[in-house]
Each structure stands twice: as structure tokens, then as C-alpha cells.
């Protein structure tokens, strides 16, 4: 088995390619992924496809085993904080940390997670690979529990062969939602029946947020204001607001021209006087 793995790693190193968006690649292959700013090995019998704003998806045909890689900005300390928090894999599945954080090296950290209820066949874990200049890659792994050993071995090979490439192709602040929102003040309006709702969000660089909601009723004759605090993060094109009151909110963000749309409503980027 070790000889076979070495052969595939050698093959990936010999036949490296620059990954293009919306194109499927089959392993074994070495990929340079400019959207993530990394080079990495794609294992035998695995496929890869990258989508703008959604990172890189690795999958095996005929199974539910998937790995999603996303570019992040964080150092080693922030990686530990990241792995201590719950995460979402979609709007319905919230993951909670399980066990302890495993430090595999000075730059690779991992932790197992369990979905709410924990009764499904799927298992989850997350890797954080920290690179230079506070660059990082987060790899979210979902797999059938029956494939535990094989998937963990494959994931380990990927993270150990992953290297960071020069930054010229790395997502800039206009492409990376997390970078763009960091330290900003966002405002947008939405109509809900007879109500006009104005929402303002202040995104702090320490991961905290302040949200102010103002609901206007009956042509402005009645107003209700509500303030919320919590932690914010971005996964793919989803803004995750984890409130201090224990309630979470997921907001879909789309780019159109140079504007951001929150759940389909155009937002306006204002000066942030609340926090940095």
C-alpha cells in the first residue's frame, strides 16, 4: 500500500495542471488552484471542480464522500478559535465540535464534528492548514462512517502535500467576501408585507458583529427597533450570524457588478464608526 501511495504521489508531481473554474479533473493529478492560492495533490479515484466564490469541491463518484476547500485569512491562534466554534455545511446541517483539537504540525490543525442529533450515517471533520502571511485553507470533510479509515488517510495525504503559491492570483478584497466585509458597515432594506425593515450590520475584525433592525409599520407611524450581538463568519457565499441569544441566522450573499445583495436585497457599504 505504501508503494502504491508513493507511485500516485509521484504521478501527481509529474503531471501538474492549472485548475480552471467549472471544469472537472480526475486524479491522480497535481493541481495549482489559483482561487485558493495553493498547489495540491488530487488523489486516485477522486474528482475536483472549482466554482467562483464556492471554493474547491473534491468528491468520489458513487459515494457521499466530499471535501470542500476554502481560502481564509487566519493565523495559528485564529485557527484554534475557528475549530472551537460550530459550523454549517448547509442551511439545514449545523456541526458541533467533538473531542479535542489535534495539532498535526505547526501549520496543520484538525477536529472532528457531529451534526445536531448525531444519528445520520455521515461523519465530519475540519482541517485548517495555515500558510504564510496569515493565509490559510480550511478543508471541510463529509464522509460515510463506513469509509472512516480510507477517507482520513486520503485527507491526510492532501493536507500534507498542500503548498501555498505566490499571491498574485489569490482572491482580492473585492472577490473574497470575508475580506470585503471585515471592518465594514452594511445597510439594506427589505419589504415584508405591510412592514419596511431596515437592517444595519457592523462587522468587527475580531469576529464580532452588531446588528440593528428597525421595522416601520403603516407608513412610518410606528417603529420598532431591535439590537443584536454575536459572532459572524462566511462560508462559501453564506453569511453566518451566530447570536449571543443562541439563535443563528444564515444570509445568502450575491455579487452583482460591484454591489452585494443580502438575500436578494441590494446593500450599501457605509463608514464603520462602531468598531474596526
C-alpha positions as CSV (number, residue, x, y, z in Angstrom):
1,X,0.0,0.0,0.0
2,X,2.8,2.4,0.8
3,X,4.5,1.7,-2.5
4,X,1.2,2.3,-4.3
5,X,0.7,5.6,-2.5
6,X,4.2,6.7,-3.4
7,X,3.5,5.9,-7.0
8,X,0.4,8.1,-7.1
9,X,2.2,11.0,-5.4
10,X,5.0,10.8,-7.9
11,X,2.4,10.8,-10.8
12,X,0.8,13.9,-9.3
13,X,4.1,15.7,-9.1
14,X,4.9,14.8,-12.7
15,X,1.6,15.9,-14.3
16,X,0.6,19.1,-12.6
17,X,-2.0,21.4,-14.2
18,X,-3.5,24.8,-13.6
19,X,-7.1,24.3,-12.5
20,X,-9.8,26.2,-14.4
21,X,-13.3,27.1,-13.0
22,X,-16.2,24.8,-13.8
23,X,-14.0,22.1,-15.1
24,X,-13.9,18.6,-13.7
25,X,-10.5,17.0,-13.0
26,X,-9.8,13.3,-12.2
27,X,-6.9,12.1,-10.0
28,X,-4.2,11.3,-9.6
29,X,-3.0,14.8,-10.5
30,X,-1.2,17.8,-9.1
31,X,-3.4,20.9,-9.3
32,X,-2.4,24.5,-9.0
33,X,-5.6,26.2,-7.6
34,X,-5.2,30.0,-8.0
35,X,-8.6,30.6,-6.4
36,X,-7.2,29.2,-3.2
37,X,-3.6,30.2,-3.8
38,X,-2.3,26.7,-3.4
39,X,-0.9,23.6,-5.1
40,X,-2.2,20.3,-4.0
41,X,-2.5,16.6,-5.0
42,X,-5.8,15.2,-6.2
43,X,-5.8,11.5,-5.2
44,X,-6.6,8.5,-7.3
45,X,-10.4,7.9,-7.9
46,X,-11.2,11.4,-6.7
47,X,-12.5,14.3,-8.8
48,X,-12.3,18.0,-8.4
49,X,-14.3,21.0,-9.6
50,X,-13.9,24.7,-8.6
51,X,-16.8,27.2,-8.6
52,X,-16.4,31.0,-8.4
53,X,-17.0,32.1,-4.8
54,X,-17.6,28.5,-3.6
55,X,-14.1,27.1,-3.3
56,X,-12.9,23.7,-4.5
57,X,-15.0,20.6,-4.2
58,X,-13.4,17.1,-4.1
59,X,-15.7,14.1,-4.4
60,X,-15.8,10.3,-5.2
61,X,-18.3,9.1,-7.8
62,X,-20.8,6.6,-6.3
63,X,-20.3,7.8,-2.7
64,X,-21.3,10.7,-0.5
65,X,-17.7,11.4,0.5
66,X,-16.8,15.0,-0.2
67,X,-14.1,17.6,0.8
68,X,-14.6,21.3,0.3
69,X,-11.6,23.6,0.4
70,X,-11.9,27.4,1.1
71,X,-9.4,30.2,1.3
72,X,-9.3,32.0,4.6
73,X,-7.3,34.7,6.4
74,X,-6.1,33.5,9.8
75,X,-3.1,32.7,11.9
76,X,-2.5,29.7,14.1
77,X,-4.3,31.3,17.1
78,X,-7.3,32.2,15.0
79,X,-7.3,28.6,13.6
80,X,-7.7,27.3,17.1
81,X,-10.6,29.7,17.7
82,X,-12.2,28.7,14.4
83,X,-12.1,25.0,15.3
84,X,-13.7,25.7,18.7
85,X,-16.9,27.1,17.0
86,X,-19.9,25.3,15.5
87,X,-20.1,25.4,11.7
88,X,-22.7,24.9,9.0
89,X,-22.3,22.6,6.0
90,X,-25.6,23.9,4.6
91,X,-28.7,25.7,5.8
92,X,-30.0,22.6,7.5
93,X,-27.0,20.9,9.0
94,X,-25.1,22.6,11.9
95,X,-21.9,20.9,13.1
96,X,-20.7,21.0,16.7
97,X,-17.1,20.4,17.8
98,X,-16.4,16.9,19.2
99,X,-13.3,15.7,21.1
100,X,-10.2,17.9,21.2
101,X,-8.3,19.9,18.5
102,X,-5.5,17.8,17.0
103,X,-2.3,19.7,16.2
104,X,-0.7,17.6,13.4
105,X,2.2,20.1,12.9
106,X,3.0,23.7,13.4
107,X,0.7,24.5,10.5
108,X,-2.0,21.8,10.3
109,X,-4.9,21.5,12.8
110,X,-7.9,19.2,12.8
111,X,-11.0,18.5,14.7
112,X,-14.0,16.1,14.5
113,X,-17.5,17.4,14.4
114,X,-21.0,15.9,14.8
115,X,-24.3,17.1,13.3
116,X,-27.2,18.1,15.5
117,X,-28.7,14.9,16.7
118,X,-25.7,12.8,15.6
119,X,-27.9,9.9,14.2
120,X,-27.0,10.2,10.5
121,X,-24.6,7.9,8.6
122,X,-22.3,10.8,7.8
123,X,-19.3,11.9,9.8
124,X,-17.5,15.2,9.6
125,X,-14.1,16.8,10.4
126,X,-12.4,20.0,9.5
127,X,-8.7,20.7,8.7
128,X,-7.1,24.2,8.9
129,X,-3.8,24.5,7.0
130,X,-2.0,27.7,8.0
131,X,0.3,29.3,5.5
132,X,2.5,32.4,5.2
133,X,1.2,36.0,5.6
134,X,-1.9,34.8,7.6
135,X,-3.1,32.8,4.6
136,X,-4.9,29.6,5.3
137,X,-7.1,26.9,3.7
138,X,-10.0,25.3,5.5
139,X,-11.0,21.8,4.4
140,X,-14.4,20.5,5.4
141,X,-14.7,16.8,5.1
142,X,-18.0,14.8,5.0
143,X,-18.0,11.1,4.6
144,X,-19.8,7.8,5.2
145,X,-18.8,6.4,8.6
146,X,-18.2,3.1,6.9
147,X,-15.3,4.7,5.0
148,X,-13.7,6.2,8.0
149,X,-10.1,4.9,7.7
150,X,-9.8,5.4,3.9
151,X,-11.2,8.9,3.9
152,X,-9.0,10.0,6.8
153,X,-5.9,8.6,5.1
154,X,-6.8,10.4,1.8
155,X,-7.4,13.7,3.6
156,X,-4.1,13.4,5.4
157,X,-2.3,12.9,2.1
158,X,-4.0,16.0,0.7
159,X,-3.2,18.4,3.6
160,X,0.4,17.1,3.8
161,X,1.1,17.8,0.1
162,X,-0.7,21.1,0.0
163,X,1.6,24.1,-0.5
164,X,0.9,27.8,-0.8
165,X,1.7,29.5,-4.1
166,X,2.6,33.2,-4.9
167,X,-0.3,35.6,-4.0
168,X,-0.8,37.4,-7.4
169,X,-3.8,35.1,-8.3
170,X,-5.2,35.0,-4.7
171,X,-8.7,36.4,-4.3
172,X,-8.6,40.1,-3.7
173,X,-10.8,42.1,-1.3
174,X,-13.5,42.6,-4.0
175,X,-13.7,38.8,-4.6
176,X,-13.3,37.4,-1.1
177,X,-16.5,38.1,0.9
178,X,-14.8,37.6,4.3
179,X,-12.1,40.1,3.5
180,X,-14.6,42.6,2.0
181,X,-17.0,42.5,4.9
182,X,-14.3,42.7,7.6
183,X,-14.5,46.1,9.3
184,X,-17.4,47.4,7.2
185,X,-20.9,48.8,8.0
186,X,-23.6,47.4,5.7
187,X,-27.2,48.6,5.4
188,X,-30.1,47.3,3.3
189,X,-33.9,47.5,3.2
190,X,-36.5,44.8,2.6
191,X,-40.3,44.9,2.5
192,X,-42.2,42.2,4.3
193,X,-46.0,42.6,3.7
194,X,-47.0,45.8,5.3
195,X,-43.6,46.3,7.0
196,X,-40.5,48.0,5.9
197,X,-37.4,46.5,7.5
198,X,-34.1,48.4,7.6
199,X,-31.1,46.2,8.7
200,X,-27.7,47.5,9.6
201,X,-24.7,45.3,10.3
202,X,-21.3,46.3,11.7
203,X,-18.7,43.7,11.1
204,X,-15.7,43.8,13.5
205,X,-12.3,42.4,12.7
206,X,-12.4,40.4,15.9
207,X,-15.3,38.3,14.5
208,X,-18.0,40.1,16.5
209,X,-21.0,41.9,14.9
210,X,-23.6,44.4,15.9
211,X,-27.0,44.2,14.1
212,X,-29.6,46.9,14.3
213,X,-33.1,46.2,12.9
214,X,-35.7,48.9,12.5
215,X,-39.2,47.9,11.5
216,X,-41.6,50.6,10.2
217,X,-45.3,49.9,10.2
218,X,-48.2,51.7,8.5
219,X,-46.3,54.4,6.5
220,X,-43.9,55.3,9.3
221,X,-46.4,55.8,12.1
222,X,-45.0,53.1,14.2
223,X,-41.4,52.0,14.6
224,X,-39.8,49.1,16.4
225,X,-36.0,48.8,17.0
226,X,-34.0,45.7,18.0
227,X,-30.3,45.3,18.6
228,X,-28.4,42.0,18.4
229,X,-24.8,41.0,19.1
230,X,-22.9,37.9,18.2
231,X,-20.2,36.2,16.1
232,X,-20.0,36.4,12.3
233,X,-18.3,34.3,9.7
234,X,-18.5,33.5,6.0
235,X,-18.7,30.1,4.3
236,X,-18.9,30.0,0.5
237,X,-21.5,32.8,-0.2
238,X,-23.3,32.4,3.1
239,X,-23.0,34.9,5.9
240,X,-23.4,33.1,9.3
241,X,-24.6,35.2,12.2
242,X,-24.3,33.3,15.5
243,X,-26.2,35.4,18.0
244,X,-25.4,35.8,21.7
245,X,-29.0,34.9,22.3
246,X,-28.4,31.4,20.9
247,X,-30.2,32.0,17.7
248,X,-28.4,31.7,14.3
249,X,-29.2,33.4,11.1
250,X,-27.9,32.5,7.6
251,X,-27.9,35.1,4.9
252,X,-27.1,34.4,1.2
253,X,-24.9,37.0,-0.4
254,X,-24.6,37.5,-4.1
255,X,-22.3,39.9,-6.1
256,X,-23.8,41.9,-8.9
257,X,-21.4,44.4,-10.6
258,X,-19.7,45.9,-7.6
259,X,-22.6,45.6,-5.2
260,X,-23.5,43.0,-2.6
261,X,-27.0,41.6,-2.3
262,X,-28.2,40.2,1.0
263,X,-31.0,37.7,0.5
264,X,-31.7,39.4,-2.8
265,X,-31.7,43.0,-1.4
266,X,-29.1,45.5,-2.5
267,X,-26.8,46.6,0.3
268,X,-24.9,49.9,0.8
269,X,-21.4,50.0,2.3
270,X,-21.1,52.8,4.8
271,X,-18.4,54.1,7.2
272,X,-18.0,51.9,10.3
273,X,-17.9,54.1,13.4
274,X,-18.6,51.2,15.8
275,X,-15.5,49.0,15.5
276,X,-12.6,48.2,13.3
